[in-house]
Amino acid sequence: MLVPSLFTDNFISDFFNDPFDRTPAMFHATGSSLMSADVKEFKDHFELSLELPGYRKEDVTASLKDGYLTIEARREEKNDGDEEKAHFIRRERYVGTLTRSFYVGEDVKQEDIKAKFDNGVLEICIPKVEAKPEIDTSRTISIE
């Protein structure tokens, strides 16, 4: 018998879910619920704010490669030895690695990006860089 779970946001929806679905709960959540982001545009820069509740500064890395700013947050499972005494009925806290990428342009340099992590919020300041016009290097020879 399929019984609705009282531990979900909408226990009625459990009646319509596949009872044999063993997909971890984190895959049912949207990506934005795992690492929410806000992007603000200013005259000379962009500000990117990412929510990472429960993460520490040491768990978060940011890298820039080929014009893509990639933020990675890692959380390891803590084993406190209580597994013999109890088992999980439901587990909603994500354990593993989260990654988000944003295209910031190939002219942005790593040393120009400033980042700060405070109270589970990563704030990144990305300067606006004028795209350098490509110079046409092909020259024609005048023919007389």
C-alpha positions as CSV (number, residue, x, y, z in Angstrom):
1,M,0.0,0.0,0.0
2,L,1.3,3.4,-1.0
3,V,1.1,5.9,1.9
4,P,1.7,9.6,1.5
5,S,4.7,10.9,3.3
6,L,4.1,13.6,5.9
7,F,7.6,14.7,5.5
8,T,7.3,16.2,2.0
9,D,6.2,19.7,1.0
10,N,3.0,18.3,-0.6
11,F,2.1,14.8,0.7
12,I,-0.8,14.5,-1.7
13,S,1.7,14.4,-4.6
14,D,3.1,11.1,-3.3
15,F,0.0,9.3,-4.5
16,F,1.0,10.1,-8.1
17,N,4.7,9.5,-7.8
18,D,6.3,6.3,-9.0
19,P,6.5,4.0,-6.0
20,F,9.6,2.2,-7.4
21,D,11.5,5.4,-8.1
22,R,14.7,5.2,-6.1
23,T,16.2,8.5,-7.4
24,P,17.8,10.5,-4.6
25,A,15.8,13.4,-3.4
26,M,18.3,15.9,-4.5
27,F,17.6,15.0,-8.2
28,H,14.0,15.9,-7.7
29,A,14.9,19.4,-6.5
30,T,15.6,22.1,-9.1
31,G,19.2,23.2,-9.6
32,S,18.4,26.7,-8.4
33,S,17.2,25.3,-5.0
34,L,20.7,23.7,-4.5
35,M,22.7,26.8,-5.3
36,S,20.6,29.9,-5.8
37,A,22.2,32.8,-7.7
38,D,21.4,36.5,-8.2
39,V,23.2,38.6,-10.8
40,K,23.2,42.4,-10.6
41,E,24.5,44.7,-13.3
42,F,26.1,48.0,-12.5
43,K,27.7,50.6,-14.7
44,D,31.2,49.2,-14.5
45,H,30.8,45.7,-13.0
46,F,28.5,42.7,-12.3
47,E,27.8,41.3,-8.8
48,L,27.0,37.6,-8.5
49,S,25.5,36.3,-5.2
50,L,25.3,32.6,-4.6
51,E,23.5,31.0,-1.6
52,L,25.4,28.1,-0.1
53,P,23.8,27.5,3.3
54,G,25.7,25.1,5.5
55,Y,28.9,25.3,3.5
56,R,32.2,26.7,4.9
57,K,34.6,28.9,3.1
58,E,37.0,26.0,2.8
59,D,34.4,24.0,0.9
60,V,34.0,26.5,-1.9
61,T,36.3,27.1,-4.9
62,A,36.0,29.5,-7.9
63,S,37.9,29.2,-11.1
64,L,38.1,31.0,-14.4
65,K,38.9,29.1,-17.6
66,D,38.1,30.0,-21.3
67,G,35.8,32.8,-20.2
68,Y,33.7,30.7,-17.8
69,L,33.6,31.4,-14.1
70,T,32.9,28.1,-12.3
71,I,31.9,27.8,-8.7
72,E,32.2,24.5,-7.0
73,A,31.0,23.6,-3.5
74,R,31.8,20.3,-1.8
75,R,30.2,18.7,1.2
76,E,31.4,15.4,2.7
77,E,29.2,13.0,4.6
78,K,30.0,13.1,8.4
79,N,30.2,9.6,10.0
80,D,29.6,10.0,13.7
81,G,29.1,6.3,14.4
82,D,25.4,6.5,15.0
83,E,24.5,4.4,12.0
84,E,24.3,1.2,14.1
85,K,21.7,2.9,16.4
86,A,19.5,4.6,13.8
87,H,18.8,4.7,10.1
88,F,17.6,7.5,7.9
89,I,13.9,7.6,7.0
90,R,14.4,10.6,4.8
91,R,17.5,12.5,3.8
92,E,17.2,15.9,2.2
93,R,20.6,17.5,2.9
94,Y,22.8,17.2,-0.1
95,V,26.1,15.4,0.2
96,G,28.6,15.7,-2.7
97,T,29.7,18.4,-5.2
98,L,27.6,21.2,-6.6
99,T,28.9,23.2,-9.7
100,R,27.6,26.2,-11.5
101,S,29.2,28.0,-14.4
102,F,28.7,31.5,-15.7
103,Y,30.1,33.0,-19.0
104,V,31.9,36.2,-18.1
105,G,33.9,36.7,-21.3
106,E,37.3,35.8,-22.4
107,D,38.8,39.3,-21.7
108,V,38.1,39.1,-18.0
109,K,41.3,38.2,-16.0
110,Q,41.3,36.1,-12.8
111,E,43.1,38.8,-10.8
112,D,40.3,41.3,-11.6
113,I,37.6,39.1,-10.0
114,K,37.0,39.7,-6.3
115,A,35.2,37.2,-4.1
116,K,34.0,37.2,-0.5
117,F,32.2,34.4,1.5
118,D,30.2,35.3,4.5
119,N,27.3,33.5,6.3
120,G,26.7,31.0,3.6
121,V,26.6,33.6,0.8
122,L,29.4,33.9,-1.8
123,E,29.6,37.4,-3.4
124,I,31.6,37.8,-6.5
125,C,32.4,41.1,-8.2
126,I,33.2,40.8,-11.9
127,P,34.4,43.9,-13.8
128,K,33.0,44.8,-17.2
129,V,35.6,44.6,-19.8
130,E,35.3,46.1,-23.2
131,A,35.7,43.5,-25.9
132,K,38.8,44.3,-28.0
133,P,37.9,44.7,-31.7
134,E,39.6,42.1,-33.8
135,I,42.2,43.8,-36.1
136,D,42.0,42.6,-39.7
137,T,45.5,41.4,-40.4
138,S,44.9,40.6,-44.0
139,R,46.4,43.3,-46.2
140,T,46.0,43.6,-49.9
141,I,48.8,44.5,-52.2
142,S,47.9,47.2,-54.7
143,I,48.3,46.0,-58.3
144,E,49.3,48.5,-60.9
